[in-house]
Amino acid sequence: MCLGIPMKIVSIDRYVARCEAKGIERDVSLFMLQEDEIAPGDYVMVHIGYAIQKMTEQEAQSAWELYDEMLAAEHA
């Protein structure tokens, strides 16, 4: 199963964003979101190194809550 990971944009350099989630930072391509207005502080769904969708902070938080529940159930 493949999951997109919600990440917060820290900085942007052309079509590459430095993103953070749970203390981990990664460089993410913004190529697929060229049509969207993206800025530091925005949240994006990241899949295999590409931001595939802009999302709200609440949507990102809800996704992380679900992922945390899945991980907890796996370790129970």
C-alpha positions in Angstrom: 0.0 0.0 0.0 1.3 3.4 -0.9 0.5 6.5 1.2 0.9 10.2 0.6 2.5 12.0 3.5 1.2 15.4 4.6 4.1 17.8 4.9 4.5 21.5 5.8 6.5 23.7 3.4 9.5 25.4 5.1 11.0 27.1 2.1 10.8 27.2 -1.7 13.5 27.4 -4.4 11.8 27.5 -7.8 10.1 24.1 -8.1 11.7 22.5 -5.1 10.3 22.9 -1.6 12.0 22.0 1.7 9.2 20.3 3.6 8.9 19.0 7.2 6.8 16.4 9.0 7.3 15.0 12.5 10.8 16.5 12.7 11.9 15.0 9.3 12.8 17.3 6.4 12.9 16.4 2.7 13.3 18.2 -0.6 10.0 17.8 -2.5 9.3 18.6 -6.2 6.5 21.2 -6.8 6.5 20.4 -10.5 3.0 18.8 -10.4 1.5 21.9 -8.6 2.8 24.6 -11.0 -0.8 25.9 -11.4 -1.3 26.4 -7.6 -0.1 29.3 -5.5 2.2 27.6 -3.0 4.0 29.4 -0.2 6.1 28.5 2.9 3.7 27.5 5.7 1.3 25.7 3.3 0.7 22.0 3.6 1.0 19.5 0.7 0.5 15.8 0.2 3.8 14.2 -0.8 4.1 10.9 -2.7 7.4 9.5 -3.9 9.1 13.0 -3.7 6.4 15.0 -5.4 3.8 17.3 -3.9 0.6 16.0 -5.5 -2.0 18.1 -3.7 -2.3 21.3 -1.6 -4.2 20.7 1.6 -5.3 22.6 4.7 -3.6 22.3 8.0 -6.7 20.5 9.4 -6.6 17.9 6.5 -2.9 17.3 7.2 -3.5 16.9 11.0 -6.4 14.5 10.3 -4.2 12.4 8.0 -1.5 12.2 10.7 -4.0 11.2 13.3 -5.2 8.3 11.1 -1.6 7.2 10.3 -0.7 7.3 14.0 -3.7 5.1 14.8 -2.7 2.6 12.1 0.8 2.4 13.5 -0.4 2.0 17.0 -2.8 -0.9 15.9 0.1 -2.5 14.0 2.3 -2.6 17.2 -0.6 -3.7 19.5 
